[in-house]
Amino acid sequence: MLYLESLYSKNANNMKKSVIRELLKLTQQPEIISFAGGLPDPDTFPVEDLHQAADLVFTKHARVALQYGTTEGDNELRAELVKFEERQGHKIGPDNLLITSASQQALDMIPKIFIDPGDYVIAERPTYVGAIQALQSYQGRMLGIPACCDNDGMDMDELEKRYTKAKADGASIKYIYVIPDFQNPSGICWSLQARKALVAFAYKYDLLIVEDAPYREIRFLGEHQPSIYQLDQEMENRGIVIGLKTFSKILAPGVRMGWIVARPEIIQKLVVAKQAVDLCTNVFSQKWLAEYLRTGKIYEVIKNTCNLYRDKRNFMCEMLEKHLPKRSDLFWTKPEGGLFLWIALPKFINTEEMIVKAVAEKVAYVVGSAFYFDEPEHNAMRINFSYSSKTQIEEGVRRLARVIKAEIVAHEAGRHSVAAPEGV
Ligand SMILES: Cc1ncc(COP(=O)(O)O)c(C=O)c1O
């Protein structure tokens, strides 16, 4: 019998299934209230305007849209994206841009061009599971750095310490991967000071920074912060930042379209890598998005999305406050944007074991351990607040609270019975 394991490459054998995708299958039963997926609210999709833009592509340039395109991406779309980026304070030209099949493709192509087996990437702890998965498939490793105590960026002392030790042990460290805006999974947003400190660290040790920013525009509270890409331009303009952007959270994830912003040499290397993957990004979709962006209506969509998510986030926090037990070892982040918050539970609760009980109660979350490259924490969970309706949020939090309270009660009972004298 053909033994496939011996035929698969080391890279393929190193690939791990996404816990989230597996969980999503489990939670797709209609009666389950799922806080697990990272889905935007479909009411935010501008269906009619996108329909009109697609019609325009067929009437104006169907034959070009149905043909192969360049790997770098459609010129009209790139011109629109230059304008979009300028509004963000980024000074770029078309040579700084590569259109991708959304950010996940970029997360795969970056290790493809930088990582040899055993090389390290510095990242936040926890971090986005899709970035971990992509890195694992190239046999890369992660040097995880926890957030500092007030949840603002990385703990810079820890970063310095771990970096110095890893280098002394002979590690090859290629880049720093961060999600500074409303991180997936924690919802944390970095302050200006934390961002500047990271750029200074990267300058000091000659490292690249990959800034993954799918949630950047979804700020519904607090003050706007410059991107790390912009800070590099303002500080010494060394071109050390590779920015990853996507239409998934600001327009619609089914579009599967994103872009990379970086200095031209890096873009050109990525172009070669992408040629082996898919030759070019879907040309019709690029023309379609260019038509849509030209209307300028995306800014209204973003504004409405922010308003809707602010409301849902506030309601989610209110429900958590109302239903979860009040203890100093049970707390959650209060994001100023994005789609997620992170709940830390008492250390004795294992959210991987608890998920079975939660699904039995018809509520789902993502286990926190999915977001660690190694040495996972087991007592946390990621909660999505963008997808569910308010009625579902209320009922879902009530169910979740029931499951958590039952764990606490079982633990307390166990502790008392262990403490009880034998034979009683
Ligand atoms: C931090 C981060 N990066 C990248 C992605 C991938 O998004 P997409 O491929 O839809 O652009 C996601 C999706 O949730 C994400 O949270």
Ligand as a Chemical Component Dictionary entry (heavy atoms), coordinates in Angstrom:
data_LIG
# 
_chem_comp.id                   LIG 
_chem_comp.type                 NON-POLYMER 
_chem_comp.pdbx_formal_charge   0 
_chem_comp.three_letter_code    LIG 
# 
loop_
_chem_comp_atom.comp_id 
_chem_comp_atom.atom_id 
_chem_comp_atom.alt_atom_id 
_chem_comp_atom.type_symbol 
_chem_comp_atom.charge 
_chem_comp_atom.model_Cartn_x 
_chem_comp_atom.model_Cartn_y 
_chem_comp_atom.model_Cartn_z 
_chem_comp_atom.pdbx_ordinal 
LIG C1 C1 C 0 -4.600 39.235 11.459 1  
LIG C2 C2 C 0 -5.146 38.624 10.213 2  
LIG N1 N1 N 0 -4.383 38.569 9.124  3  
LIG C3 C3 C 0 -4.832 38.042 7.981  4  
LIG C4 C4 C 0 -6.106 37.519 7.876  5  
LIG C5 C5 C 0 -6.536 36.915 6.582  6  
LIG O1 O1 O 0 -7.564 37.633 6.012  7  
LIG P1 P1 P 0 -7.928 37.565 4.485  8  
LIG O2 O2 O 0 -7.172 36.452 3.843  9  
LIG O3 O3 O 0 -9.400 37.344 4.445  10 
LIG O4 O4 O 0 -7.541 38.890 3.933  11 
LIG C6 C6 C 0 -6.951 37.560 8.988  12 
LIG C7 C7 C 0 -8.303 36.998 8.926  13 
LIG O5 O5 O 0 -9.071 36.968 9.839  14 
LIG C8 C8 C 0 -6.457 38.129 10.190 15 
LIG O6 O6 O 0 -7.201 38.206 11.304 16 
# 
loop_
_chem_comp_bond.comp_id 
_chem_comp_bond.atom_id_1 
_chem_comp_bond.atom_id_2 
_chem_comp_bond.value_order 
_chem_comp_bond.pdbx_ordinal 
LIG C1 C2 SING 1  
LIG C2 N1 SING 2  
LIG C2 C8 DOUB 3  
LIG N1 C3 DOUB 4  
LIG C3 C4 SING 5  
LIG C4 C5 SING 6  
LIG C4 C6 DOUB 7  
LIG C5 O1 SING 8  
LIG O1 P1 SING 9  
LIG P1 O2 DOUB 10 
LIG P1 O3 SING 11 
LIG P1 O4 SING 12 
LIG C6 C7 SING 13 
LIG C6 C8 SING 14 
LIG C7 O5 DOUB 15 
LIG C8 O6 SING 16 
# 
